């Protein structure tokens, strides 16, 4: 009886394996080859480097098809970006910008928009 159950189990497993192999393959037409979106994504690799204690250079990886960028500075250190920005820099076409003349010991959070 034990040998008979073993043979049935082996046959069942082989059948299930064969079934999985034949039904899991699909036609290559279902492959996604490109994706398009109706909006641009936010810049990545955003870096802020302090220069001469009162200047900050903000740089980022350019976004394909972006025509201009906006940087907003918020005077809080909680990364919430709520309320009104303390400064806004619009229509920048490069992927870096230096803000001059900031007050020392100021906690700011840059937020970028397209």
Phi and psi in radians as a Rosetta constraint file:
Dihedral C 1 N 2 CA 2 C 2 CIRCULARHARMONIC -1.129 0.35
Dihedral N 2 CA 2 C 2 N 3 CIRCULARHARMONIC -0.731 0.35
Dihedral C 2 N 3 CA 3 C 3 CIRCULARHARMONIC -1.154 0.35
Dihedral N 3 CA 3 C 3 N 4 CIRCULARHARMONIC -0.681 0.35
Dihedral C 3 N 4 CA 4 C 4 CIRCULARHARMONIC -1.122 0.35
Dihedral N 4 CA 4 C 4 N 5 CIRCULARHARMONIC -0.739 0.35
Dihedral C 4 N 5 CA 5 C 5 CIRCULARHARMONIC -1.115 0.35
Dihedral N 5 CA 5 C 5 N 6 CIRCULARHARMONIC -0.662 0.35
Dihedral C 5 N 6 CA 6 C 6 CIRCULARHARMONIC -1.114 0.35
Dihedral N 6 CA 6 C 6 N 7 CIRCULARHARMONIC -0.780 0.35
Dihedral C 6 N 7 CA 7 C 7 CIRCULARHARMONIC -1.127 0.35
Dihedral N 7 CA 7 C 7 N 8 CIRCULARHARMONIC -0.691 0.35
Dihedral C 7 N 8 CA 8 C 8 CIRCULARHARMONIC -1.148 0.35
Dihedral N 8 CA 8 C 8 N 9 CIRCULARHARMONIC -0.749 0.35
Dihedral C 8 N 9 CA 9 C 9 CIRCULARHARMONIC -1.105 0.35
Dihedral N 9 CA 9 C 9 N 10 CIRCULARHARMONIC -0.745 0.35
Dihedral C 9 N 10 CA 10 C 10 CIRCULARHARMONIC -1.124 0.35
Dihedral N 10 CA 10 C 10 N 11 CIRCULARHARMONIC -0.772 0.35
Dihedral C 10 N 11 CA 11 C 11 CIRCULARHARMONIC -1.099 0.35
Dihedral N 11 CA 11 C 11 N 12 CIRCULARHARMONIC -0.727 0.35
Dihedral C 11 N 12 CA 12 C 12 CIRCULARHARMONIC -1.086 0.35
Dihedral N 12 CA 12 C 12 N 13 CIRCULARHARMONIC -0.802 0.35
Dihedral C 12 N 13 CA 13 C 13 CIRCULARHARMONIC -1.116 0.35
Dihedral N 13 CA 13 C 13 N 14 CIRCULARHARMONIC -0.716 0.35
Dihedral C 13 N 14 CA 14 C 14 CIRCULARHARMONIC -1.104 0.35
Dihedral N 14 CA 14 C 14 N 15 CIRCULARHARMONIC -0.722 0.35
Dihedral C 14 N 15 CA 15 C 15 CIRCULARHARMONIC -1.117 0.35
Dihedral N 15 CA 15 C 15 N 16 CIRCULARHARMONIC -0.743 0.35
Dihedral C 15 N 16 CA 16 C 16 CIRCULARHARMONIC -1.156 0.35
Dihedral N 16 CA 16 C 16 N 17 CIRCULARHARMONIC -0.698 0.35
Dihedral C 16 N 17 CA 17 C 17 CIRCULARHARMONIC -1.100 0.35
Dihedral N 17 CA 17 C 17 N 18 CIRCULARHARMONIC -0.753 0.35
Dihedral C 17 N 18 CA 18 C 18 CIRCULARHARMONIC -1.122 0.35
Dihedral N 18 CA 18 C 18 N 19 CIRCULARHARMONIC -0.716 0.35
Dihedral C 18 N 19 CA 19 C 19 CIRCULARHARMONIC -1.099 0.35
Dihedral N 19 CA 19 C 19 N 20 CIRCULARHARMONIC -0.749 0.35
Dihedral C 19 N 20 CA 20 C 20 CIRCULARHARMONIC -1.133 0.35
Dihedral N 20 CA 20 C 20 N 21 CIRCULARHARMONIC -0.692 0.35
Dihedral C 20 N 21 CA 21 C 21 CIRCULARHARMONIC -1.179 0.35
Dihedral N 21 CA 21 C 21 N 22 CIRCULARHARMONIC -0.643 0.35
Dihedral C 21 N 22 CA 22 C 22 CIRCULARHARMONIC -1.441 0.35
Dihedral N 22 CA 22 C 22 N 23 CIRCULARHARMONIC -0.428 0.35
Dihedral C 22 N 23 CA 23 C 23 CIRCULARHARMONIC -1.754 0.35
Dihedral N 23 CA 23 C 23 N 24 CIRCULARHARMONIC -0.258 0.35
Dihedral C 23 N 24 CA 24 C 24 CIRCULARHARMONIC -1.465 0.35
Dihedral N 24 CA 24 C 24 N 25 CIRCULARHARMONIC -0.319 0.35
Dihedral C 24 N 25 CA 25 C 25 CIRCULARHARMONIC -1.410 0.35
Dihedral N 25 CA 25 C 25 N 26 CIRCULARHARMONIC 2.451 0.35
Dihedral C 25 N 26 CA 26 C 26 CIRCULARHARMONIC -2.248 0.35
Dihedral N 26 CA 26 C 26 N 27 CIRCULARHARMONIC 2.942 0.35
Dihedral C 26 N 27 CA 27 C 27 CIRCULARHARMONIC -1.169 0.35
Dihedral N 27 CA 27 C 27 N 28 CIRCULARHARMONIC 2.529 0.35
Dihedral C 27 N 28 CA 28 C 28 CIRCULARHARMONIC -1.155 0.35
Dihedral N 28 CA 28 C 28 N 29 CIRCULARHARMONIC -0.189 0.35
Dihedral C 28 N 29 CA 29 C 29 CIRCULARHARMONIC -1.187 0.35
Dihedral N 29 CA 29 C 29 N 30 CIRCULARHARMONIC -0.312 0.35
Dihedral C 29 N 30 CA 30 C 30 CIRCULARHARMONIC -1.436 0.35
Dihedral N 30 CA 30 C 30 N 31 CIRCULARHARMONIC -0.065 0.35
Dihedral C 30 N 31 CA 31 C 31 CIRCULARHARMONIC -1.247 0.35
Dihedral N 31 CA 31 C 31 N 32 CIRCULARHARMONIC 2.335 0.35
Dihedral C 31 N 32 CA 32 C 32 CIRCULARHARMONIC -1.480 0.35
Dihedral N 32 CA 32 C 32 N 33 CIRCULARHARMONIC 2.095 0.35
Dihedral C 32 N 33 CA 33 C 33 CIRCULARHARMONIC -1.846 0.35
Dihedral N 33 CA 33 C 33 N 34 CIRCULARHARMONIC -0.393 0.35
Dihedral C 33 N 34 CA 34 C 34 CIRCULARHARMONIC -2.710 0.35
Dihedral N 34 CA 34 C 34 N 35 CIRCULARHARMONIC 2.727 0.35
Dihedral C 34 N 35 CA 35 C 35 CIRCULARHARMONIC -2.335 0.35
Dihedral N 35 CA 35 C 35 N 36 CIRCULARHARMONIC 2.384 0.35
Dihedral C 35 N 36 CA 36 C 36 CIRCULARHARMONIC -2.191 0.35
Dihedral N 36 CA 36 C 36 N 37 CIRCULARHARMONIC 2.543 0.35
Dihedral C 36 N 37 CA 37 C 37 CIRCULARHARMONIC -2.143 0.35
Dihedral N 37 CA 37 C 37 N 38 CIRCULARHARMONIC 2.692 0.35
Dihedral C 37 N 38 CA 38 C 38 CIRCULARHARMONIC -1.636 0.35
Dihedral N 38 CA 38 C 38 N 39 CIRCULARHARMONIC 0.278 0.35
Dihedral C 38 N 39 CA 39 C 39 CIRCULARHARMONIC -2.600 0.35
Dihedral N 39 CA 39 C 39 N 40 CIRCULARHARMONIC 2.883 0.35
Dihedral C 39 N 40 CA 40 C 40 CIRCULARHARMONIC -1.676 0.35
Dihedral N 40 CA 40 C 40 N 41 CIRCULARHARMONIC 2.632 0.35
Dihedral C 40 N 41 CA 41 C 41 CIRCULARHARMONIC -1.602 0.35
Dihedral N 41 CA 41 C 41 N 42 CIRCULARHARMONIC 2.828 0.35
Dihedral C 41 N 42 CA 42 C 42 CIRCULARHARMONIC -1.166 0.35
Dihedral N 42 CA 42 C 42 N 43 CIRCULARHARMONIC 2.663 0.35
Dihedral C 42 N 43 CA 43 C 43 CIRCULARHARMONIC -1.079 0.35
Dihedral N 43 CA 43 C 43 N 44 CIRCULARHARMONIC 2.676 0.35
Dihedral C 43 N 44 CA 44 C 44 CIRCULARHARMONIC -2.021 0.35
Dihedral N 44 CA 44 C 44 N 45 CIRCULARHARMONIC 3.005 0.35
Dihedral C 44 N 45 CA 45 C 45 CIRCULARHARMONIC 0.946 0.35
Dihedral N 45 CA 45 C 45 N 46 CIRCULARHARMONIC 0.748 0.35
Dihedral C 45 N 46 CA 46 C 46 CIRCULARHARMONIC -1.268 0.35
Dihedral N 46 CA 46 C 46 N 47 CIRCULARHARMONIC 2.227 0.35
Dihedral C 46 N 47 CA 47 C 47 CIRCULARHARMONIC -2.272 0.35
Dihedral N 47 CA 47 C 47 N 48 CIRCULARHARMONIC 2.487 0.35
Dihedral C 47 N 48 CA 48 C 48 CIRCULARHARMONIC -2.184 0.35
Dihedral N 48 CA 48 C 48 N 49 CIRCULARHARMONIC 2.136 0.35
Dihedral C 48 N 49 CA 49 C 49 CIRCULARHARMONIC -2.129 0.35
Dihedral N 49 CA 49 C 49 N 50 CIRCULARHARMONIC 2.168 0.35
Dihedral C 49 N 50 CA 50 C 50 CIRCULARHARMONIC -1.297 0.35
Dihedral N 50 CA 50 C 50 N 51 CIRCULARHARMONIC 2.377 0.35
Dihedral C 50 N 51 CA 51 C 51 CIRCULARHARMONIC -2.255 0.35
Dihedral N 51 CA 51 C 51 N 52 CIRCULARHARMONIC 2.213 0.35
Dihedral C 51 N 52 CA 52 C 52 CIRCULARHARMONIC 0.985 0.35
Dihedral N 52 CA 52 C 52 N 53 CIRCULARHARMONIC 0.560 0.35
Dihedral C 52 N 53 CA 53 C 53 CIRCULARHARMONIC 1.170 0.35
Dihedral N 53 CA 53 C 53 N 54 CIRCULARHARMONIC -0.369 0.35
Dihedral C 53 N 54 CA 54 C 54 CIRCULARHARMONIC -2.174 0.35
Dihedral N 54 CA 54 C 54 N 55 CIRCULARHARMONIC 0.017 0.35
Dihedral C 54 N 55 CA 55 C 55 CIRCULARHARMONIC -2.073 0.35
Dihedral N 55 CA 55 C 55 N 56 CIRCULARHARMONIC 2.641 0.35
Dihedral C 55 N 56 CA 56 C 56 CIRCULARHARMONIC -2.398 0.35
Dihedral N 56 CA 56 C 56 N 57 CIRCULARHARMONIC 2.303 0.35
Dihedral C 56 N 57 CA 57 C 57 CIRCULARHARMONIC -1.757 0.35
Dihedral N 57 CA 57 C 57 N 58 CIRCULARHARMONIC 2.126 0.35
Dihedral C 57 N 58 CA 58 C 58 CIRCULARHARMONIC -1.895 0.35
Dihedral N 58 CA 58 C 58 N 59 CIRCULARHARMONIC 2.227 0.35
Dihedral C 58 N 59 CA 59 C 59 CIRCULARHARMONIC -2.343 0.35
Dihedral N 59 CA 59 C 59 N 60 CIRCULARHARMONIC 2.809 0.35
Dihedral C 59 N 60 CA 60 C 60 CIRCULARHARMONIC -2.769 0.35
Dihedral N 60 CA 60 C 60 N 61 CIRCULARHARMONIC 2.865 0.35
Dihedral C 60 N 61 CA 61 C 61 CIRCULARHARMONIC -1.373 0.35
Dihedral N 61 CA 61 C 61 N 62 CIRCULARHARMONIC 2.238 0.35
Dihedral C 61 N 62 CA 62 C 62 CIRCULARHARMONIC -1.079 0.35
Dihedral N 62 CA 62 C 62 N 63 CIRCULARHARMONIC 2.547 0.35
Dihedral C 62 N 63 CA 63 C 63 CIRCULARHARMONIC -1.715 0.35
Dihedral N 63 CA 63 C 63 N 64 CIRCULARHARMONIC 2.236 0.35
Dihedral C 63 N 64 CA 64 C 64 CIRCULARHARMONIC -1.021 0.35
Dihedral N 64 CA 64 C 64 N 65 CIRCULARHARMONIC 2.336 0.35
Dihedral C 64 N 65 CA 65 C 65 CIRCULARHARMONIC 1.314 0.35
Dihedral N 65 CA 65 C 65 N 66 CIRCULARHARMONIC 0.048 0.35
Dihedral C 65 N 66 CA 66 C 66 CIRCULARHARMONIC -1.326 0.35
Dihedral N 66 CA 66 C 66 N 67 CIRCULARHARMONIC 2.317 0.35
Dihedral C 66 N 67 CA 67 C 67 CIRCULARHARMONIC -1.635 0.35
Dihedral N 67 CA 67 C 67 N 68 CIRCULARHARMONIC -0.538 0.35
Dihedral C 67 N 68 CA 68 C 68 CIRCULARHARMONIC -2.765 0.35
Dihedral N 68 CA 68 C 68 N 69 CIRCULARHARMONIC 2.847 0.35
Dihedral C 68 N 69 CA 69 C 69 CIRCULARHARMONIC -2.215 0.35
Dihedral N 69 CA 69 C 69 N 70 CIRCULARHARMONIC 2.744 0.35
Dihedral C 69 N 70 CA 70 C 70 CIRCULARHARMONIC -2.231 0.35
Dihedral N 70 CA 70 C 70 N 71 CIRCULARHARMONIC 2.344 0.35
Dihedral C 70 N 71 CA 71 C 71 CIRCULARHARMONIC -1.970 0.35
Dihedral N 71 CA 71 C 71 N 72 CIRCULARHARMONIC 2.286 0.35
Dihedral C 71 N 72 CA 72 C 72 CIRCULARHARMONIC -2.067 0.35
Dihedral N 72 CA 72 C 72 N 73 CIRCULARHARMONIC 2.365 0.35
Dihedral C 72 N 73 CA 73 C 73 CIRCULARHARMONIC -1.863 0.35
Dihedral N 73 CA 73 C 73 N 74 CIRCULARHARMONIC 2.270 0.35
Dihedral C 73 N 74 CA 74 C 74 CIRCULARHARMONIC -1.997 0.35
Dihedral N 74 CA 74 C 74 N 75 CIRCULARHARMONIC 2.379 0.35
Dihedral C 74 N 75 CA 75 C 75 CIRCULARHARMONIC -1.593 0.35
Dihedral N 75 CA 75 C 75 N 76 CIRCULARHARMONIC 1.142 0.35
Dihedral C 75 N 76 CA 76 C 76 CIRCULARHARMONIC -2.672 0.35
Dihedral N 76 CA 76 C 76 N 77 CIRCULARHARMONIC 2.850 0.35
Dihedral C 76 N 77 CA 77 C 77 CIRCULARHARMONIC -2.094 0.35
Dihedral N 77 CA 77 C 77 N 78 CIRCULARHARMONIC 0.526 0.35
Dihedral C 77 N 78 CA 78 C 78 CIRCULARHARMONIC -1.926 0.35
Dihedral N 78 CA 78 C 78 N 79 CIRCULARHARMONIC 0.080 0.35
Dihedral C 78 N 79 CA 79 C 79 CIRCULARHARMONIC 0.985 0.35
Dihedral N 79 CA 79 C 79 N 80 CIRCULARHARMONIC 0.612 0.35
Dihedral C 79 N 80 CA 80 C 80 CIRCULARHARMONIC -1.670 0.35
Dihedral N 80 CA 80 C 80 N 81 CIRCULARHARMONIC -0.451 0.35
Dihedral C 80 N 81 CA 81 C 81 CIRCULARHARMONIC 0.921 0.35
Dihedral N 81 CA 81 C 81 N 82 CIRCULARHARMONIC 0.789 0.35
Dihedral C 81 N 82 CA 82 C 82 CIRCULARHARMONIC -1.880 0.35
Dihedral N 82 CA 82 C 82 N 83 CIRCULARHARMONIC 2.807 0.35
Dihedral C 82 N 83 CA 83 C 83 CIRCULARHARMONIC 1.397 0.35
Dihedral N 83 CA 83 C 83 N 84 CIRCULARHARMONIC -2.816 0.35
Dihedral C 83 N 84 CA 84 C 84 CIRCULARHARMONIC -1.635 0.35
Dihedral N 84 CA 84 C 84 N 85 CIRCULARHARMONIC 2.460 0.35
Dihedral C 84 N 85 CA 85 C 85 CIRCULARHARMONIC -1.229 0.35
Dihedral N 85 CA 85 C 85 N 86 CIRCULARHARMONIC 2.641 0.35
Dihedral C 85 N 86 CA 86 C 86 CIRCULARHARMONIC -1.398 0.35
Dihedral N 86 CA 86 C 86 N 87 CIRCULARHARMONIC -0.350 0.35
Dihedral C 86 N 87 CA 87 C 87 CIRCULARHARMONIC -2.715 0.35
Dihedral N 87 CA 87 C 87 N 88 CIRCULARHARMONIC 2.564 0.35
Dihedral C 87 N 88 CA 88 C 88 CIRCULARHARMONIC -2.340 0.35
Dihedral N 88 CA 88 C 88 N 89 CIRCULARHARMONIC 2.334 0.35
Dihedral C 88 N 89 CA 89 C 89 CIRCULARHARMONIC -2.114 0.35
Dihedral N 89 CA 89 C 89 N 90 CIRCULARHARMONIC 1.984 0.35
Dihedral C 89 N 90 CA 90 C 90 CIRCULARHARMONIC -1.836 0.35
Dihedral N 90 CA 90 C 90 N 91 CIRCULARHARMONIC 2.842 0.35
Dihedral C 90 N 91 CA 91 C 91 CIRCULARHARMONIC 0.941 0.35
Dihedral N 91 CA 91 C 91 N 92 CIRCULARHARMONIC 0.686 0.35
Dihedral C 91 N 92 CA 92 C 92 CIRCULARHARMONIC -1.477 0.35
Dihedral N 92 CA 92 C 92 N 93 CIRCULARHARMONIC 2.286 0.35
Dihedral C 92 N 93 CA 93 C 93 CIRCULARHARMONIC -1.776 0.35
Dihedral N 93 CA 93 C 93 N 94 CIRCULARHARMONIC -0.247 0.35
Dihedral C 93 N 94 CA 94 C 94 CIRCULARHARMONIC -1.542 0.35
Dihedral N 94 CA 94 C 94 N 95 CIRCULARHARMONIC 2.962 0.35
Dihedral C 94 N 95 CA 95 C 95 CIRCULARHARMONIC -1.780 0.35
Dihedral N 95 CA 95 C 95 N 96 CIRCULARHARMONIC 0.487 0.35
Dihedral C 95 N 96 CA 96 C 96 CIRCULARHARMONIC -2.725 0.35
Dihedral N 96 CA 96 C 96 N 97 CIRCULARHARMONIC 2.720 0.35
Dihedral C 96 N 97 CA 97 C 97 CIRCULARHARMONIC -2.717 0.35
Dihedral N 97 CA 97 C 97 N 98 CIRCULARHARMONIC 2.422 0.35
Dihedral C 97 N 98 CA 98 C 98 CIRCULARHARMONIC -1.868 0.35
Dihedral N 98 CA 98 C 98 N 99 CIRCULARHARMONIC 2.176 0.35
Dihedral C 98 N 99 CA 99 C 99 CIRCULARHARMONIC -1.723 0.35
Dihedral N 99 CA 99 C 99 N 100 CIRCULARHARMONIC 2.153 0.35
Dihedral C 99 N 100 CA 100 C 100 CIRCULARHARMONIC -1.833 0.35
Dihedral N 100 CA 100 C 100 N 101 CIRCULARHARMONIC 2.660 0.35
Dihedral C 100 N 101 CA 101 C 101 CIRCULARHARMONIC 1.365 0.35
Dihedral N 101 CA 101 C 101 N 102 CIRCULARHARMONIC 0.488 0.35
Dihedral C 101 N 102 CA 102 C 102 CIRCULARHARMONIC -1.321 0.35
Dihedral N 102 CA 102 C 102 N 103 CIRCULARHARMONIC 2.654 0.35
Dihedral C 102 N 103 CA 103 C 103 CIRCULARHARMONIC -1.306 0.35
Dihedral N 103 CA 103 C 103 N 104 CIRCULARHARMONIC 2.487 0.35
Dihedral C 103 N 104 CA 104 C 104 CIRCULARHARMONIC -1.114 0.35
Dihedral N 104 CA 104 C 104 N 105 CIRCULARHARMONIC 2.671 0.35
Dihedral C 104 N 105 CA 105 C 105 CIRCULARHARMONIC 1.077 0.35
Dihedral N 105 CA 105 C 105 N 106 CIRCULARHARMONIC 0.452 0.35
Dihedral C 105 N 106 CA 106 C 106 CIRCULARHARMONIC -1.628 0.35
Dihedral N 106 CA 106 C 106 N 107 CIRCULARHARMONIC 2.217 0.35
Dihedral C 106 N 107 CA 107 C 107 CIRCULARHARMONIC -1.560 0.35
Dihedral N 107 CA 107 C 107 N 108 CIRCULARHARMONIC 1.945 0.35
Dihedral C 107 N 108 CA 108 C 108 CIRCULARHARMONIC -2.175 0.35
Dihedral N 108 CA 108 C 108 N 109 CIRCULARHARMONIC 2.730 0.35
Dihedral C 108 N 109 CA 109 C 109 CIRCULARHARMONIC -2.232 0.35
Dihedral N 109 CA 109 C 109 N 110 CIRCULARHARMONIC 2.003 0.35
Dihedral C 109 N 110 CA 110 C 110 CIRCULARHARMONIC -1.403 0.35
Dihedral N 110 CA 110 C 110 N 111 CIRCULARHARMONIC 2.462 0.35
Dihedral C 110 N 111 CA 111 C 111 CIRCULARHARMONIC -2.237 0.35
Dihedral N 111 CA 111 C 111 N 112 CIRCULARHARMONIC 2.329 0.35
Dihedral C 111 N 112 CA 112 C 112 CIRCULARHARMONIC -1.917 0.35
Dihedral N 112 CA 112 C 112 N 113 CIRCULARHARMONIC 2.589 0.35
Dihedral C 112 N 113 CA 113 C 113 CIRCULARHARMONIC -2.379 0.35
Dihedral N 113 CA 113 C 113 N 114 CIRCULARHARMONIC 2.756 0.35
